[in-house]
Amino acid sequence: MRYFGSSKFSVPILIIAFESMMFGTVVEYAFGAQSARDFVYNSWWFMALIVCIGLSLLASVCIRFPWKLHQAGFIAVHLSIVLIIVSGFVTSLMRVEKVISLKESAVTRTLFSEESSFAIELVDHRLEPYPGTVITLSEESDVILSFQNNPMPIQTITILEPLSFRGWRIFLLGLDESGSIRVRVSKDPGLLPMYIGCWMLLLGVVIIPFTSRNSGTRQKVHDESRSAPVTDGGRR
């Protein structure tokens, strides 16, 4: 445990991971994003590097048990990164998504499973260009979502604001070549732990200066008490 939590293990792993991400950037520039995902970011050896980083962070926290108050920021930062890594693996293993095409007044049913299927009906689609140009300024669609044949009120999806429905998120992708509206329906169980990890990371970064400063003050007082002159018959 002490070896995994030491710099002898963590520093080489971090250097290799950093160089691997640089290599992935070169592959993406030369051959495209899909090639970078296939040969680098989704490869077994890159996943193993990420696992080693998470193991190192977790071990560095465990070897400091029992924890002290001045370690709160350190522990929060390390555990938050571990949680973000775990959320990434949950996303890669459990995320479900599907791109579907919608036409006005036509009902399209998603077919993930009997329990999670629902219907989407496109009511209207609006596209507003910049004045005097063909560049899109805003794009939005009005849809009706139905679950178990119970329609919901009309809701609006925009390019920047996806729609949430029973744990699913619906993203507007725009028009395709046939004139249909494309939307992406996805469900990602890794989002919640990722959000929690990001807030923990922010909290840890904020409290580190305060807890470290207090720790330094306590250590200074302790050192001064040890170096105080001996008086009163040998007693301090």
C-alpha positions as CSV (number, residue, x, y, z in Angstrom):
1,M,0.0,0.0,0.0
2,R,2.8,2.4,0.9
3,Y,4.5,1.7,-2.5
4,F,1.3,2.4,-4.5
5,G,0.8,5.6,-2.5
6,S,4.4,6.8,-3.0
7,S,5.9,9.0,-5.6
8,K,8.1,6.1,-6.8
9,F,4.9,4.6,-8.3
10,S,2.8,7.7,-9.1
11,V,5.3,9.9,-10.9
12,P,6.3,7.4,-13.6
13,I,2.6,6.5,-14.2
14,L,1.7,10.2,-14.5
15,I,4.5,10.8,-16.9
16,I,3.5,7.8,-19.1
17,A,-0.2,8.9,-19.0
18,F,0.8,12.5,-20.0
19,E,2.9,11.2,-22.9
20,S,0.1,8.9,-24.0
21,M,-2.4,11.8,-24.1
22,M,0.1,13.7,-26.3
23,F,0.3,10.7,-28.5
24,G,-3.5,10.5,-28.7
25,T,-3.6,14.2,-29.7
26,V,-1.1,13.5,-32.6
27,V,-3.2,10.5,-33.7
28,E,-6.4,12.5,-33.6
29,Y,-4.8,15.3,-35.7
30,A,-3.4,12.8,-38.3
31,F,-6.2,10.2,-38.5
32,G,-9.3,11.7,-36.8
33,A,-11.0,11.5,-33.4
34,Q,-12.4,8.0,-33.9
35,S,-8.9,6.6,-34.5
36,A,-7.6,8.3,-31.4
37,R,-10.4,6.7,-29.4
38,D,-9.9,3.2,-30.9
39,F,-6.1,3.1,-30.6
40,V,-5.4,5.2,-27.5
41,Y,-8.2,6.4,-25.2
42,N,-10.3,3.2,-25.4
43,S,-7.4,0.8,-25.5
44,W,-6.7,-1.7,-22.7
45,W,-3.3,-0.2,-21.9
46,F,-4.6,3.4,-21.5
47,M,-7.4,2.1,-19.3
48,A,-4.8,0.3,-17.2
49,L,-2.9,3.6,-16.8
50,I,-6.0,5.3,-15.5
51,V,-6.7,2.4,-13.1
52,C,-3.1,2.8,-11.8
53,I,-3.6,6.5,-11.3
54,G,-6.7,5.9,-9.3
55,L,-5.0,3.2,-7.3
56,S,-2.1,5.5,-6.5
57,L,-4.4,8.3,-5.4
58,L,-6.5,6.0,-3.2
59,A,-3.4,4.4,-1.6
60,S,-1.9,7.8,-0.8
61,V,-5.1,8.6,1.1
62,C,-5.3,5.3,2.9
63,I,-1.7,5.3,4.2
64,R,-2.4,8.6,6.0
65,F,-5.1,7.1,8.2
66,P,-6.0,8.2,10.8
67,W,-6.6,11.4,9.1
68,K,-6.1,14.8,10.6
69,L,-8.0,18.0,10.0
70,H,-5.2,19.7,8.2
71,Q,-5.3,16.8,5.6
72,A,-8.9,17.6,4.7
73,G,-8.1,19.4,1.5
74,F,-5.6,16.8,0.4
75,I,-8.0,14.0,1.0
76,A,-10.9,15.8,-0.8
77,V,-8.8,16.4,-3.9
78,H,-7.5,12.9,-4.1
79,L,-10.8,11.2,-3.5
80,S,-12.6,13.5,-6.0
81,I,-10.2,12.5,-8.8
82,V,-10.8,8.8,-7.9
83,L,-14.5,9.4,-8.1
84,I,-14.2,11.1,-11.5
85,I,-12.1,8.2,-12.8
86,V,-14.8,5.7,-11.5
87,S,-17.5,7.8,-13.1
88,G,-15.6,7.6,-16.4
89,F,-15.6,3.8,-16.3
90,V,-19.3,3.7,-15.4
91,T,-20.0,5.9,-18.4
92,S,-18.0,3.8,-20.8
93,L,-19.6,0.6,-19.5
94,M,-23.2,1.6,-18.9
95,R,-24.1,4.6,-21.0
96,V,-26.8,4.0,-23.5
97,E,-27.5,6.3,-26.4
98,K,-29.3,6.3,-29.8
99,V,-29.7,8.8,-32.6
100,I,-33.2,9.0,-34.1
101,S,-34.8,11.0,-36.8
102,L,-38.1,12.8,-36.3
103,K,-40.7,14.1,-38.8
104,E,-43.5,16.5,-38.0
105,S,-46.7,14.8,-36.8
106,A,-45.0,11.4,-36.8
107,V,-44.5,9.5,-33.6
108,T,-41.1,7.8,-33.1
109,R,-40.7,5.2,-30.3
110,T,-37.3,4.5,-28.7
111,L,-36.6,0.8,-28.3
112,F,-34.1,0.4,-25.5
113,S,-36.1,-2.0,-23.4
114,E,-39.8,-2.5,-22.5
115,E,-39.3,-0.6,-19.2
116,S,-37.4,2.4,-20.6
117,S,-39.0,2.9,-24.0
118,F,-41.0,6.1,-24.7
119,A,-42.4,7.9,-27.7
120,I,-41.3,11.3,-29.2
121,E,-43.5,13.3,-31.5
122,L,-42.2,16.4,-33.3
123,V,-44.7,19.2,-33.3
124,D,-42.7,22.1,-34.8
125,H,-39.1,23.0,-35.7
126,R,-37.8,26.6,-35.9
127,L,-34.5,27.7,-37.5
128,E,-33.4,31.4,-37.3
129,P,-30.4,32.6,-39.2
130,Y,-28.2,35.6,-38.5
131,P,-29.7,38.6,-40.4
132,G,-28.6,38.7,-44.0
133,T,-26.7,35.3,-43.8
134,V,-27.4,31.6,-43.9
135,I,-25.5,30.9,-40.7
136,T,-27.8,29.5,-38.0
137,L,-28.4,31.9,-35.0
138,S,-30.8,29.6,-33.1
139,E,-32.5,26.3,-33.7
140,E,-35.2,24.6,-31.5
141,S,-37.9,22.0,-31.7
142,D,-41.2,21.5,-29.9
143,V,-41.9,17.9,-29.0
144,I,-44.4,15.8,-27.1
145,L,-43.0,12.9,-25.0
146,S,-45.2,10.0,-24.1
147,F,-44.5,7.2,-21.6
148,Q,-46.8,4.2,-21.4
149,N,-49.2,6.0,-23.8
150,N,-49.5,9.0,-21.5
151,P,-48.5,12.1,-23.4
152,M,-46.7,15.0,-21.6
153,P,-47.2,18.7,-22.3
154,I,-45.3,20.2,-25.3
155,Q,-41.7,20.9,-24.4
156,T,-38.9,22.7,-26.3
157,I,-35.4,21.4,-27.1
158,T,-32.7,23.7,-28.3
159,I,-29.1,23.1,-29.5
160,L,-27.7,24.3,-26.2
161,E,-30.4,23.1,-23.8
162,P,-31.1,19.3,-23.9
163,L,-34.4,18.0,-22.4
164,S,-34.4,15.6,-19.4
165,F,-37.1,12.9,-19.2
166,R,-37.2,10.0,-16.7
167,G,-33.4,9.8,-16.4
168,W,-32.8,10.3,-20.1
169,R,-31.4,13.3,-21.9
170,I,-32.5,14.3,-25.3
171,F,-30.2,16.5,-27.4
172,L,-31.2,18.3,-30.6
173,L,-28.6,17.7,-33.4
174,G,-30.4,19.6,-36.2
175,L,-31.6,18.8,-39.7
176,D,-30.2,15.9,-41.7
177,E,-29.9,15.6,-45.5
178,S,-33.5,14.2,-45.8
179,G,-35.0,17.1,-43.9
180,S,-35.7,15.1,-40.8
181,I,-34.8,16.4,-37.3
182,R,-32.1,14.4,-35.6
183,V,-32.0,14.0,-31.8
184,R,-29.7,11.9,-29.6
185,V,-31.3,10.1,-26.7
186,S,-28.9,9.0,-24.0
187,K,-28.8,7.8,-20.4
188,D,-25.5,8.0,-18.5
189,P,-25.3,6.7,-14.9
190,G,-21.8,8.1,-14.6
191,L,-23.0,11.7,-14.7
192,L,-24.0,12.0,-11.0
193,P,-20.7,10.7,-9.6
194,M,-18.8,12.9,-12.0
195,Y,-20.7,16.0,-10.8
196,I,-20.1,15.0,-7.2
197,G,-16.4,14.5,-7.9
198,C,-16.1,17.9,-9.5
199,W,-17.7,19.6,-6.6
200,M,-15.4,17.7,-4.2
201,L,-12.4,18.7,-6.2
202,L,-13.5,22.4,-6.1
203,L,-14.1,22.1,-2.3
204,G,-10.7,20.5,-1.8
205,V,-8.9,23.2,-3.8
206,V,-10.6,25.9,-1.8
207,I,-9.9,24.6,1.7
208,I,-6.3,23.4,1.1
209,P,-4.7,26.9,1.6
210,F,-6.7,27.4,4.9
211,T,-6.0,23.9,6.4
212,S,-2.3,24.0,5.3
213,R,-1.9,27.5,6.8
214,N,-3.4,26.3,10.1
215,S,-1.2,23.3,10.1
216,G,1.9,25.4,9.6
217,T,0.9,27.7,12.4
218,R,0.4,24.7,14.8
219,Q,3.8,23.3,13.8
220,K,5.5,26.7,14.4
221,V,4.0,27.0,17.9
222,H,5.1,23.4,18.6
223,D,8.7,24.2,17.5
224,E,8.8,27.3,19.5
225,S,7.7,25.5,22.7
226,R,10.4,22.9,22.2
227,S,13.1,25.6,21.8
228,A,11.9,27.7,24.8
229,P,14.6,28.3,27.5
230,V,14.8,26.0,30.5
231,T,13.8,27.7,33.8
232,D,12.4,27.0,37.2
233,G,14.8,24.3,38.2
234,G,14.9,22.5,34.9
235,R,11.2,22.7,34.2
236,R,9.8,24.6,31.2
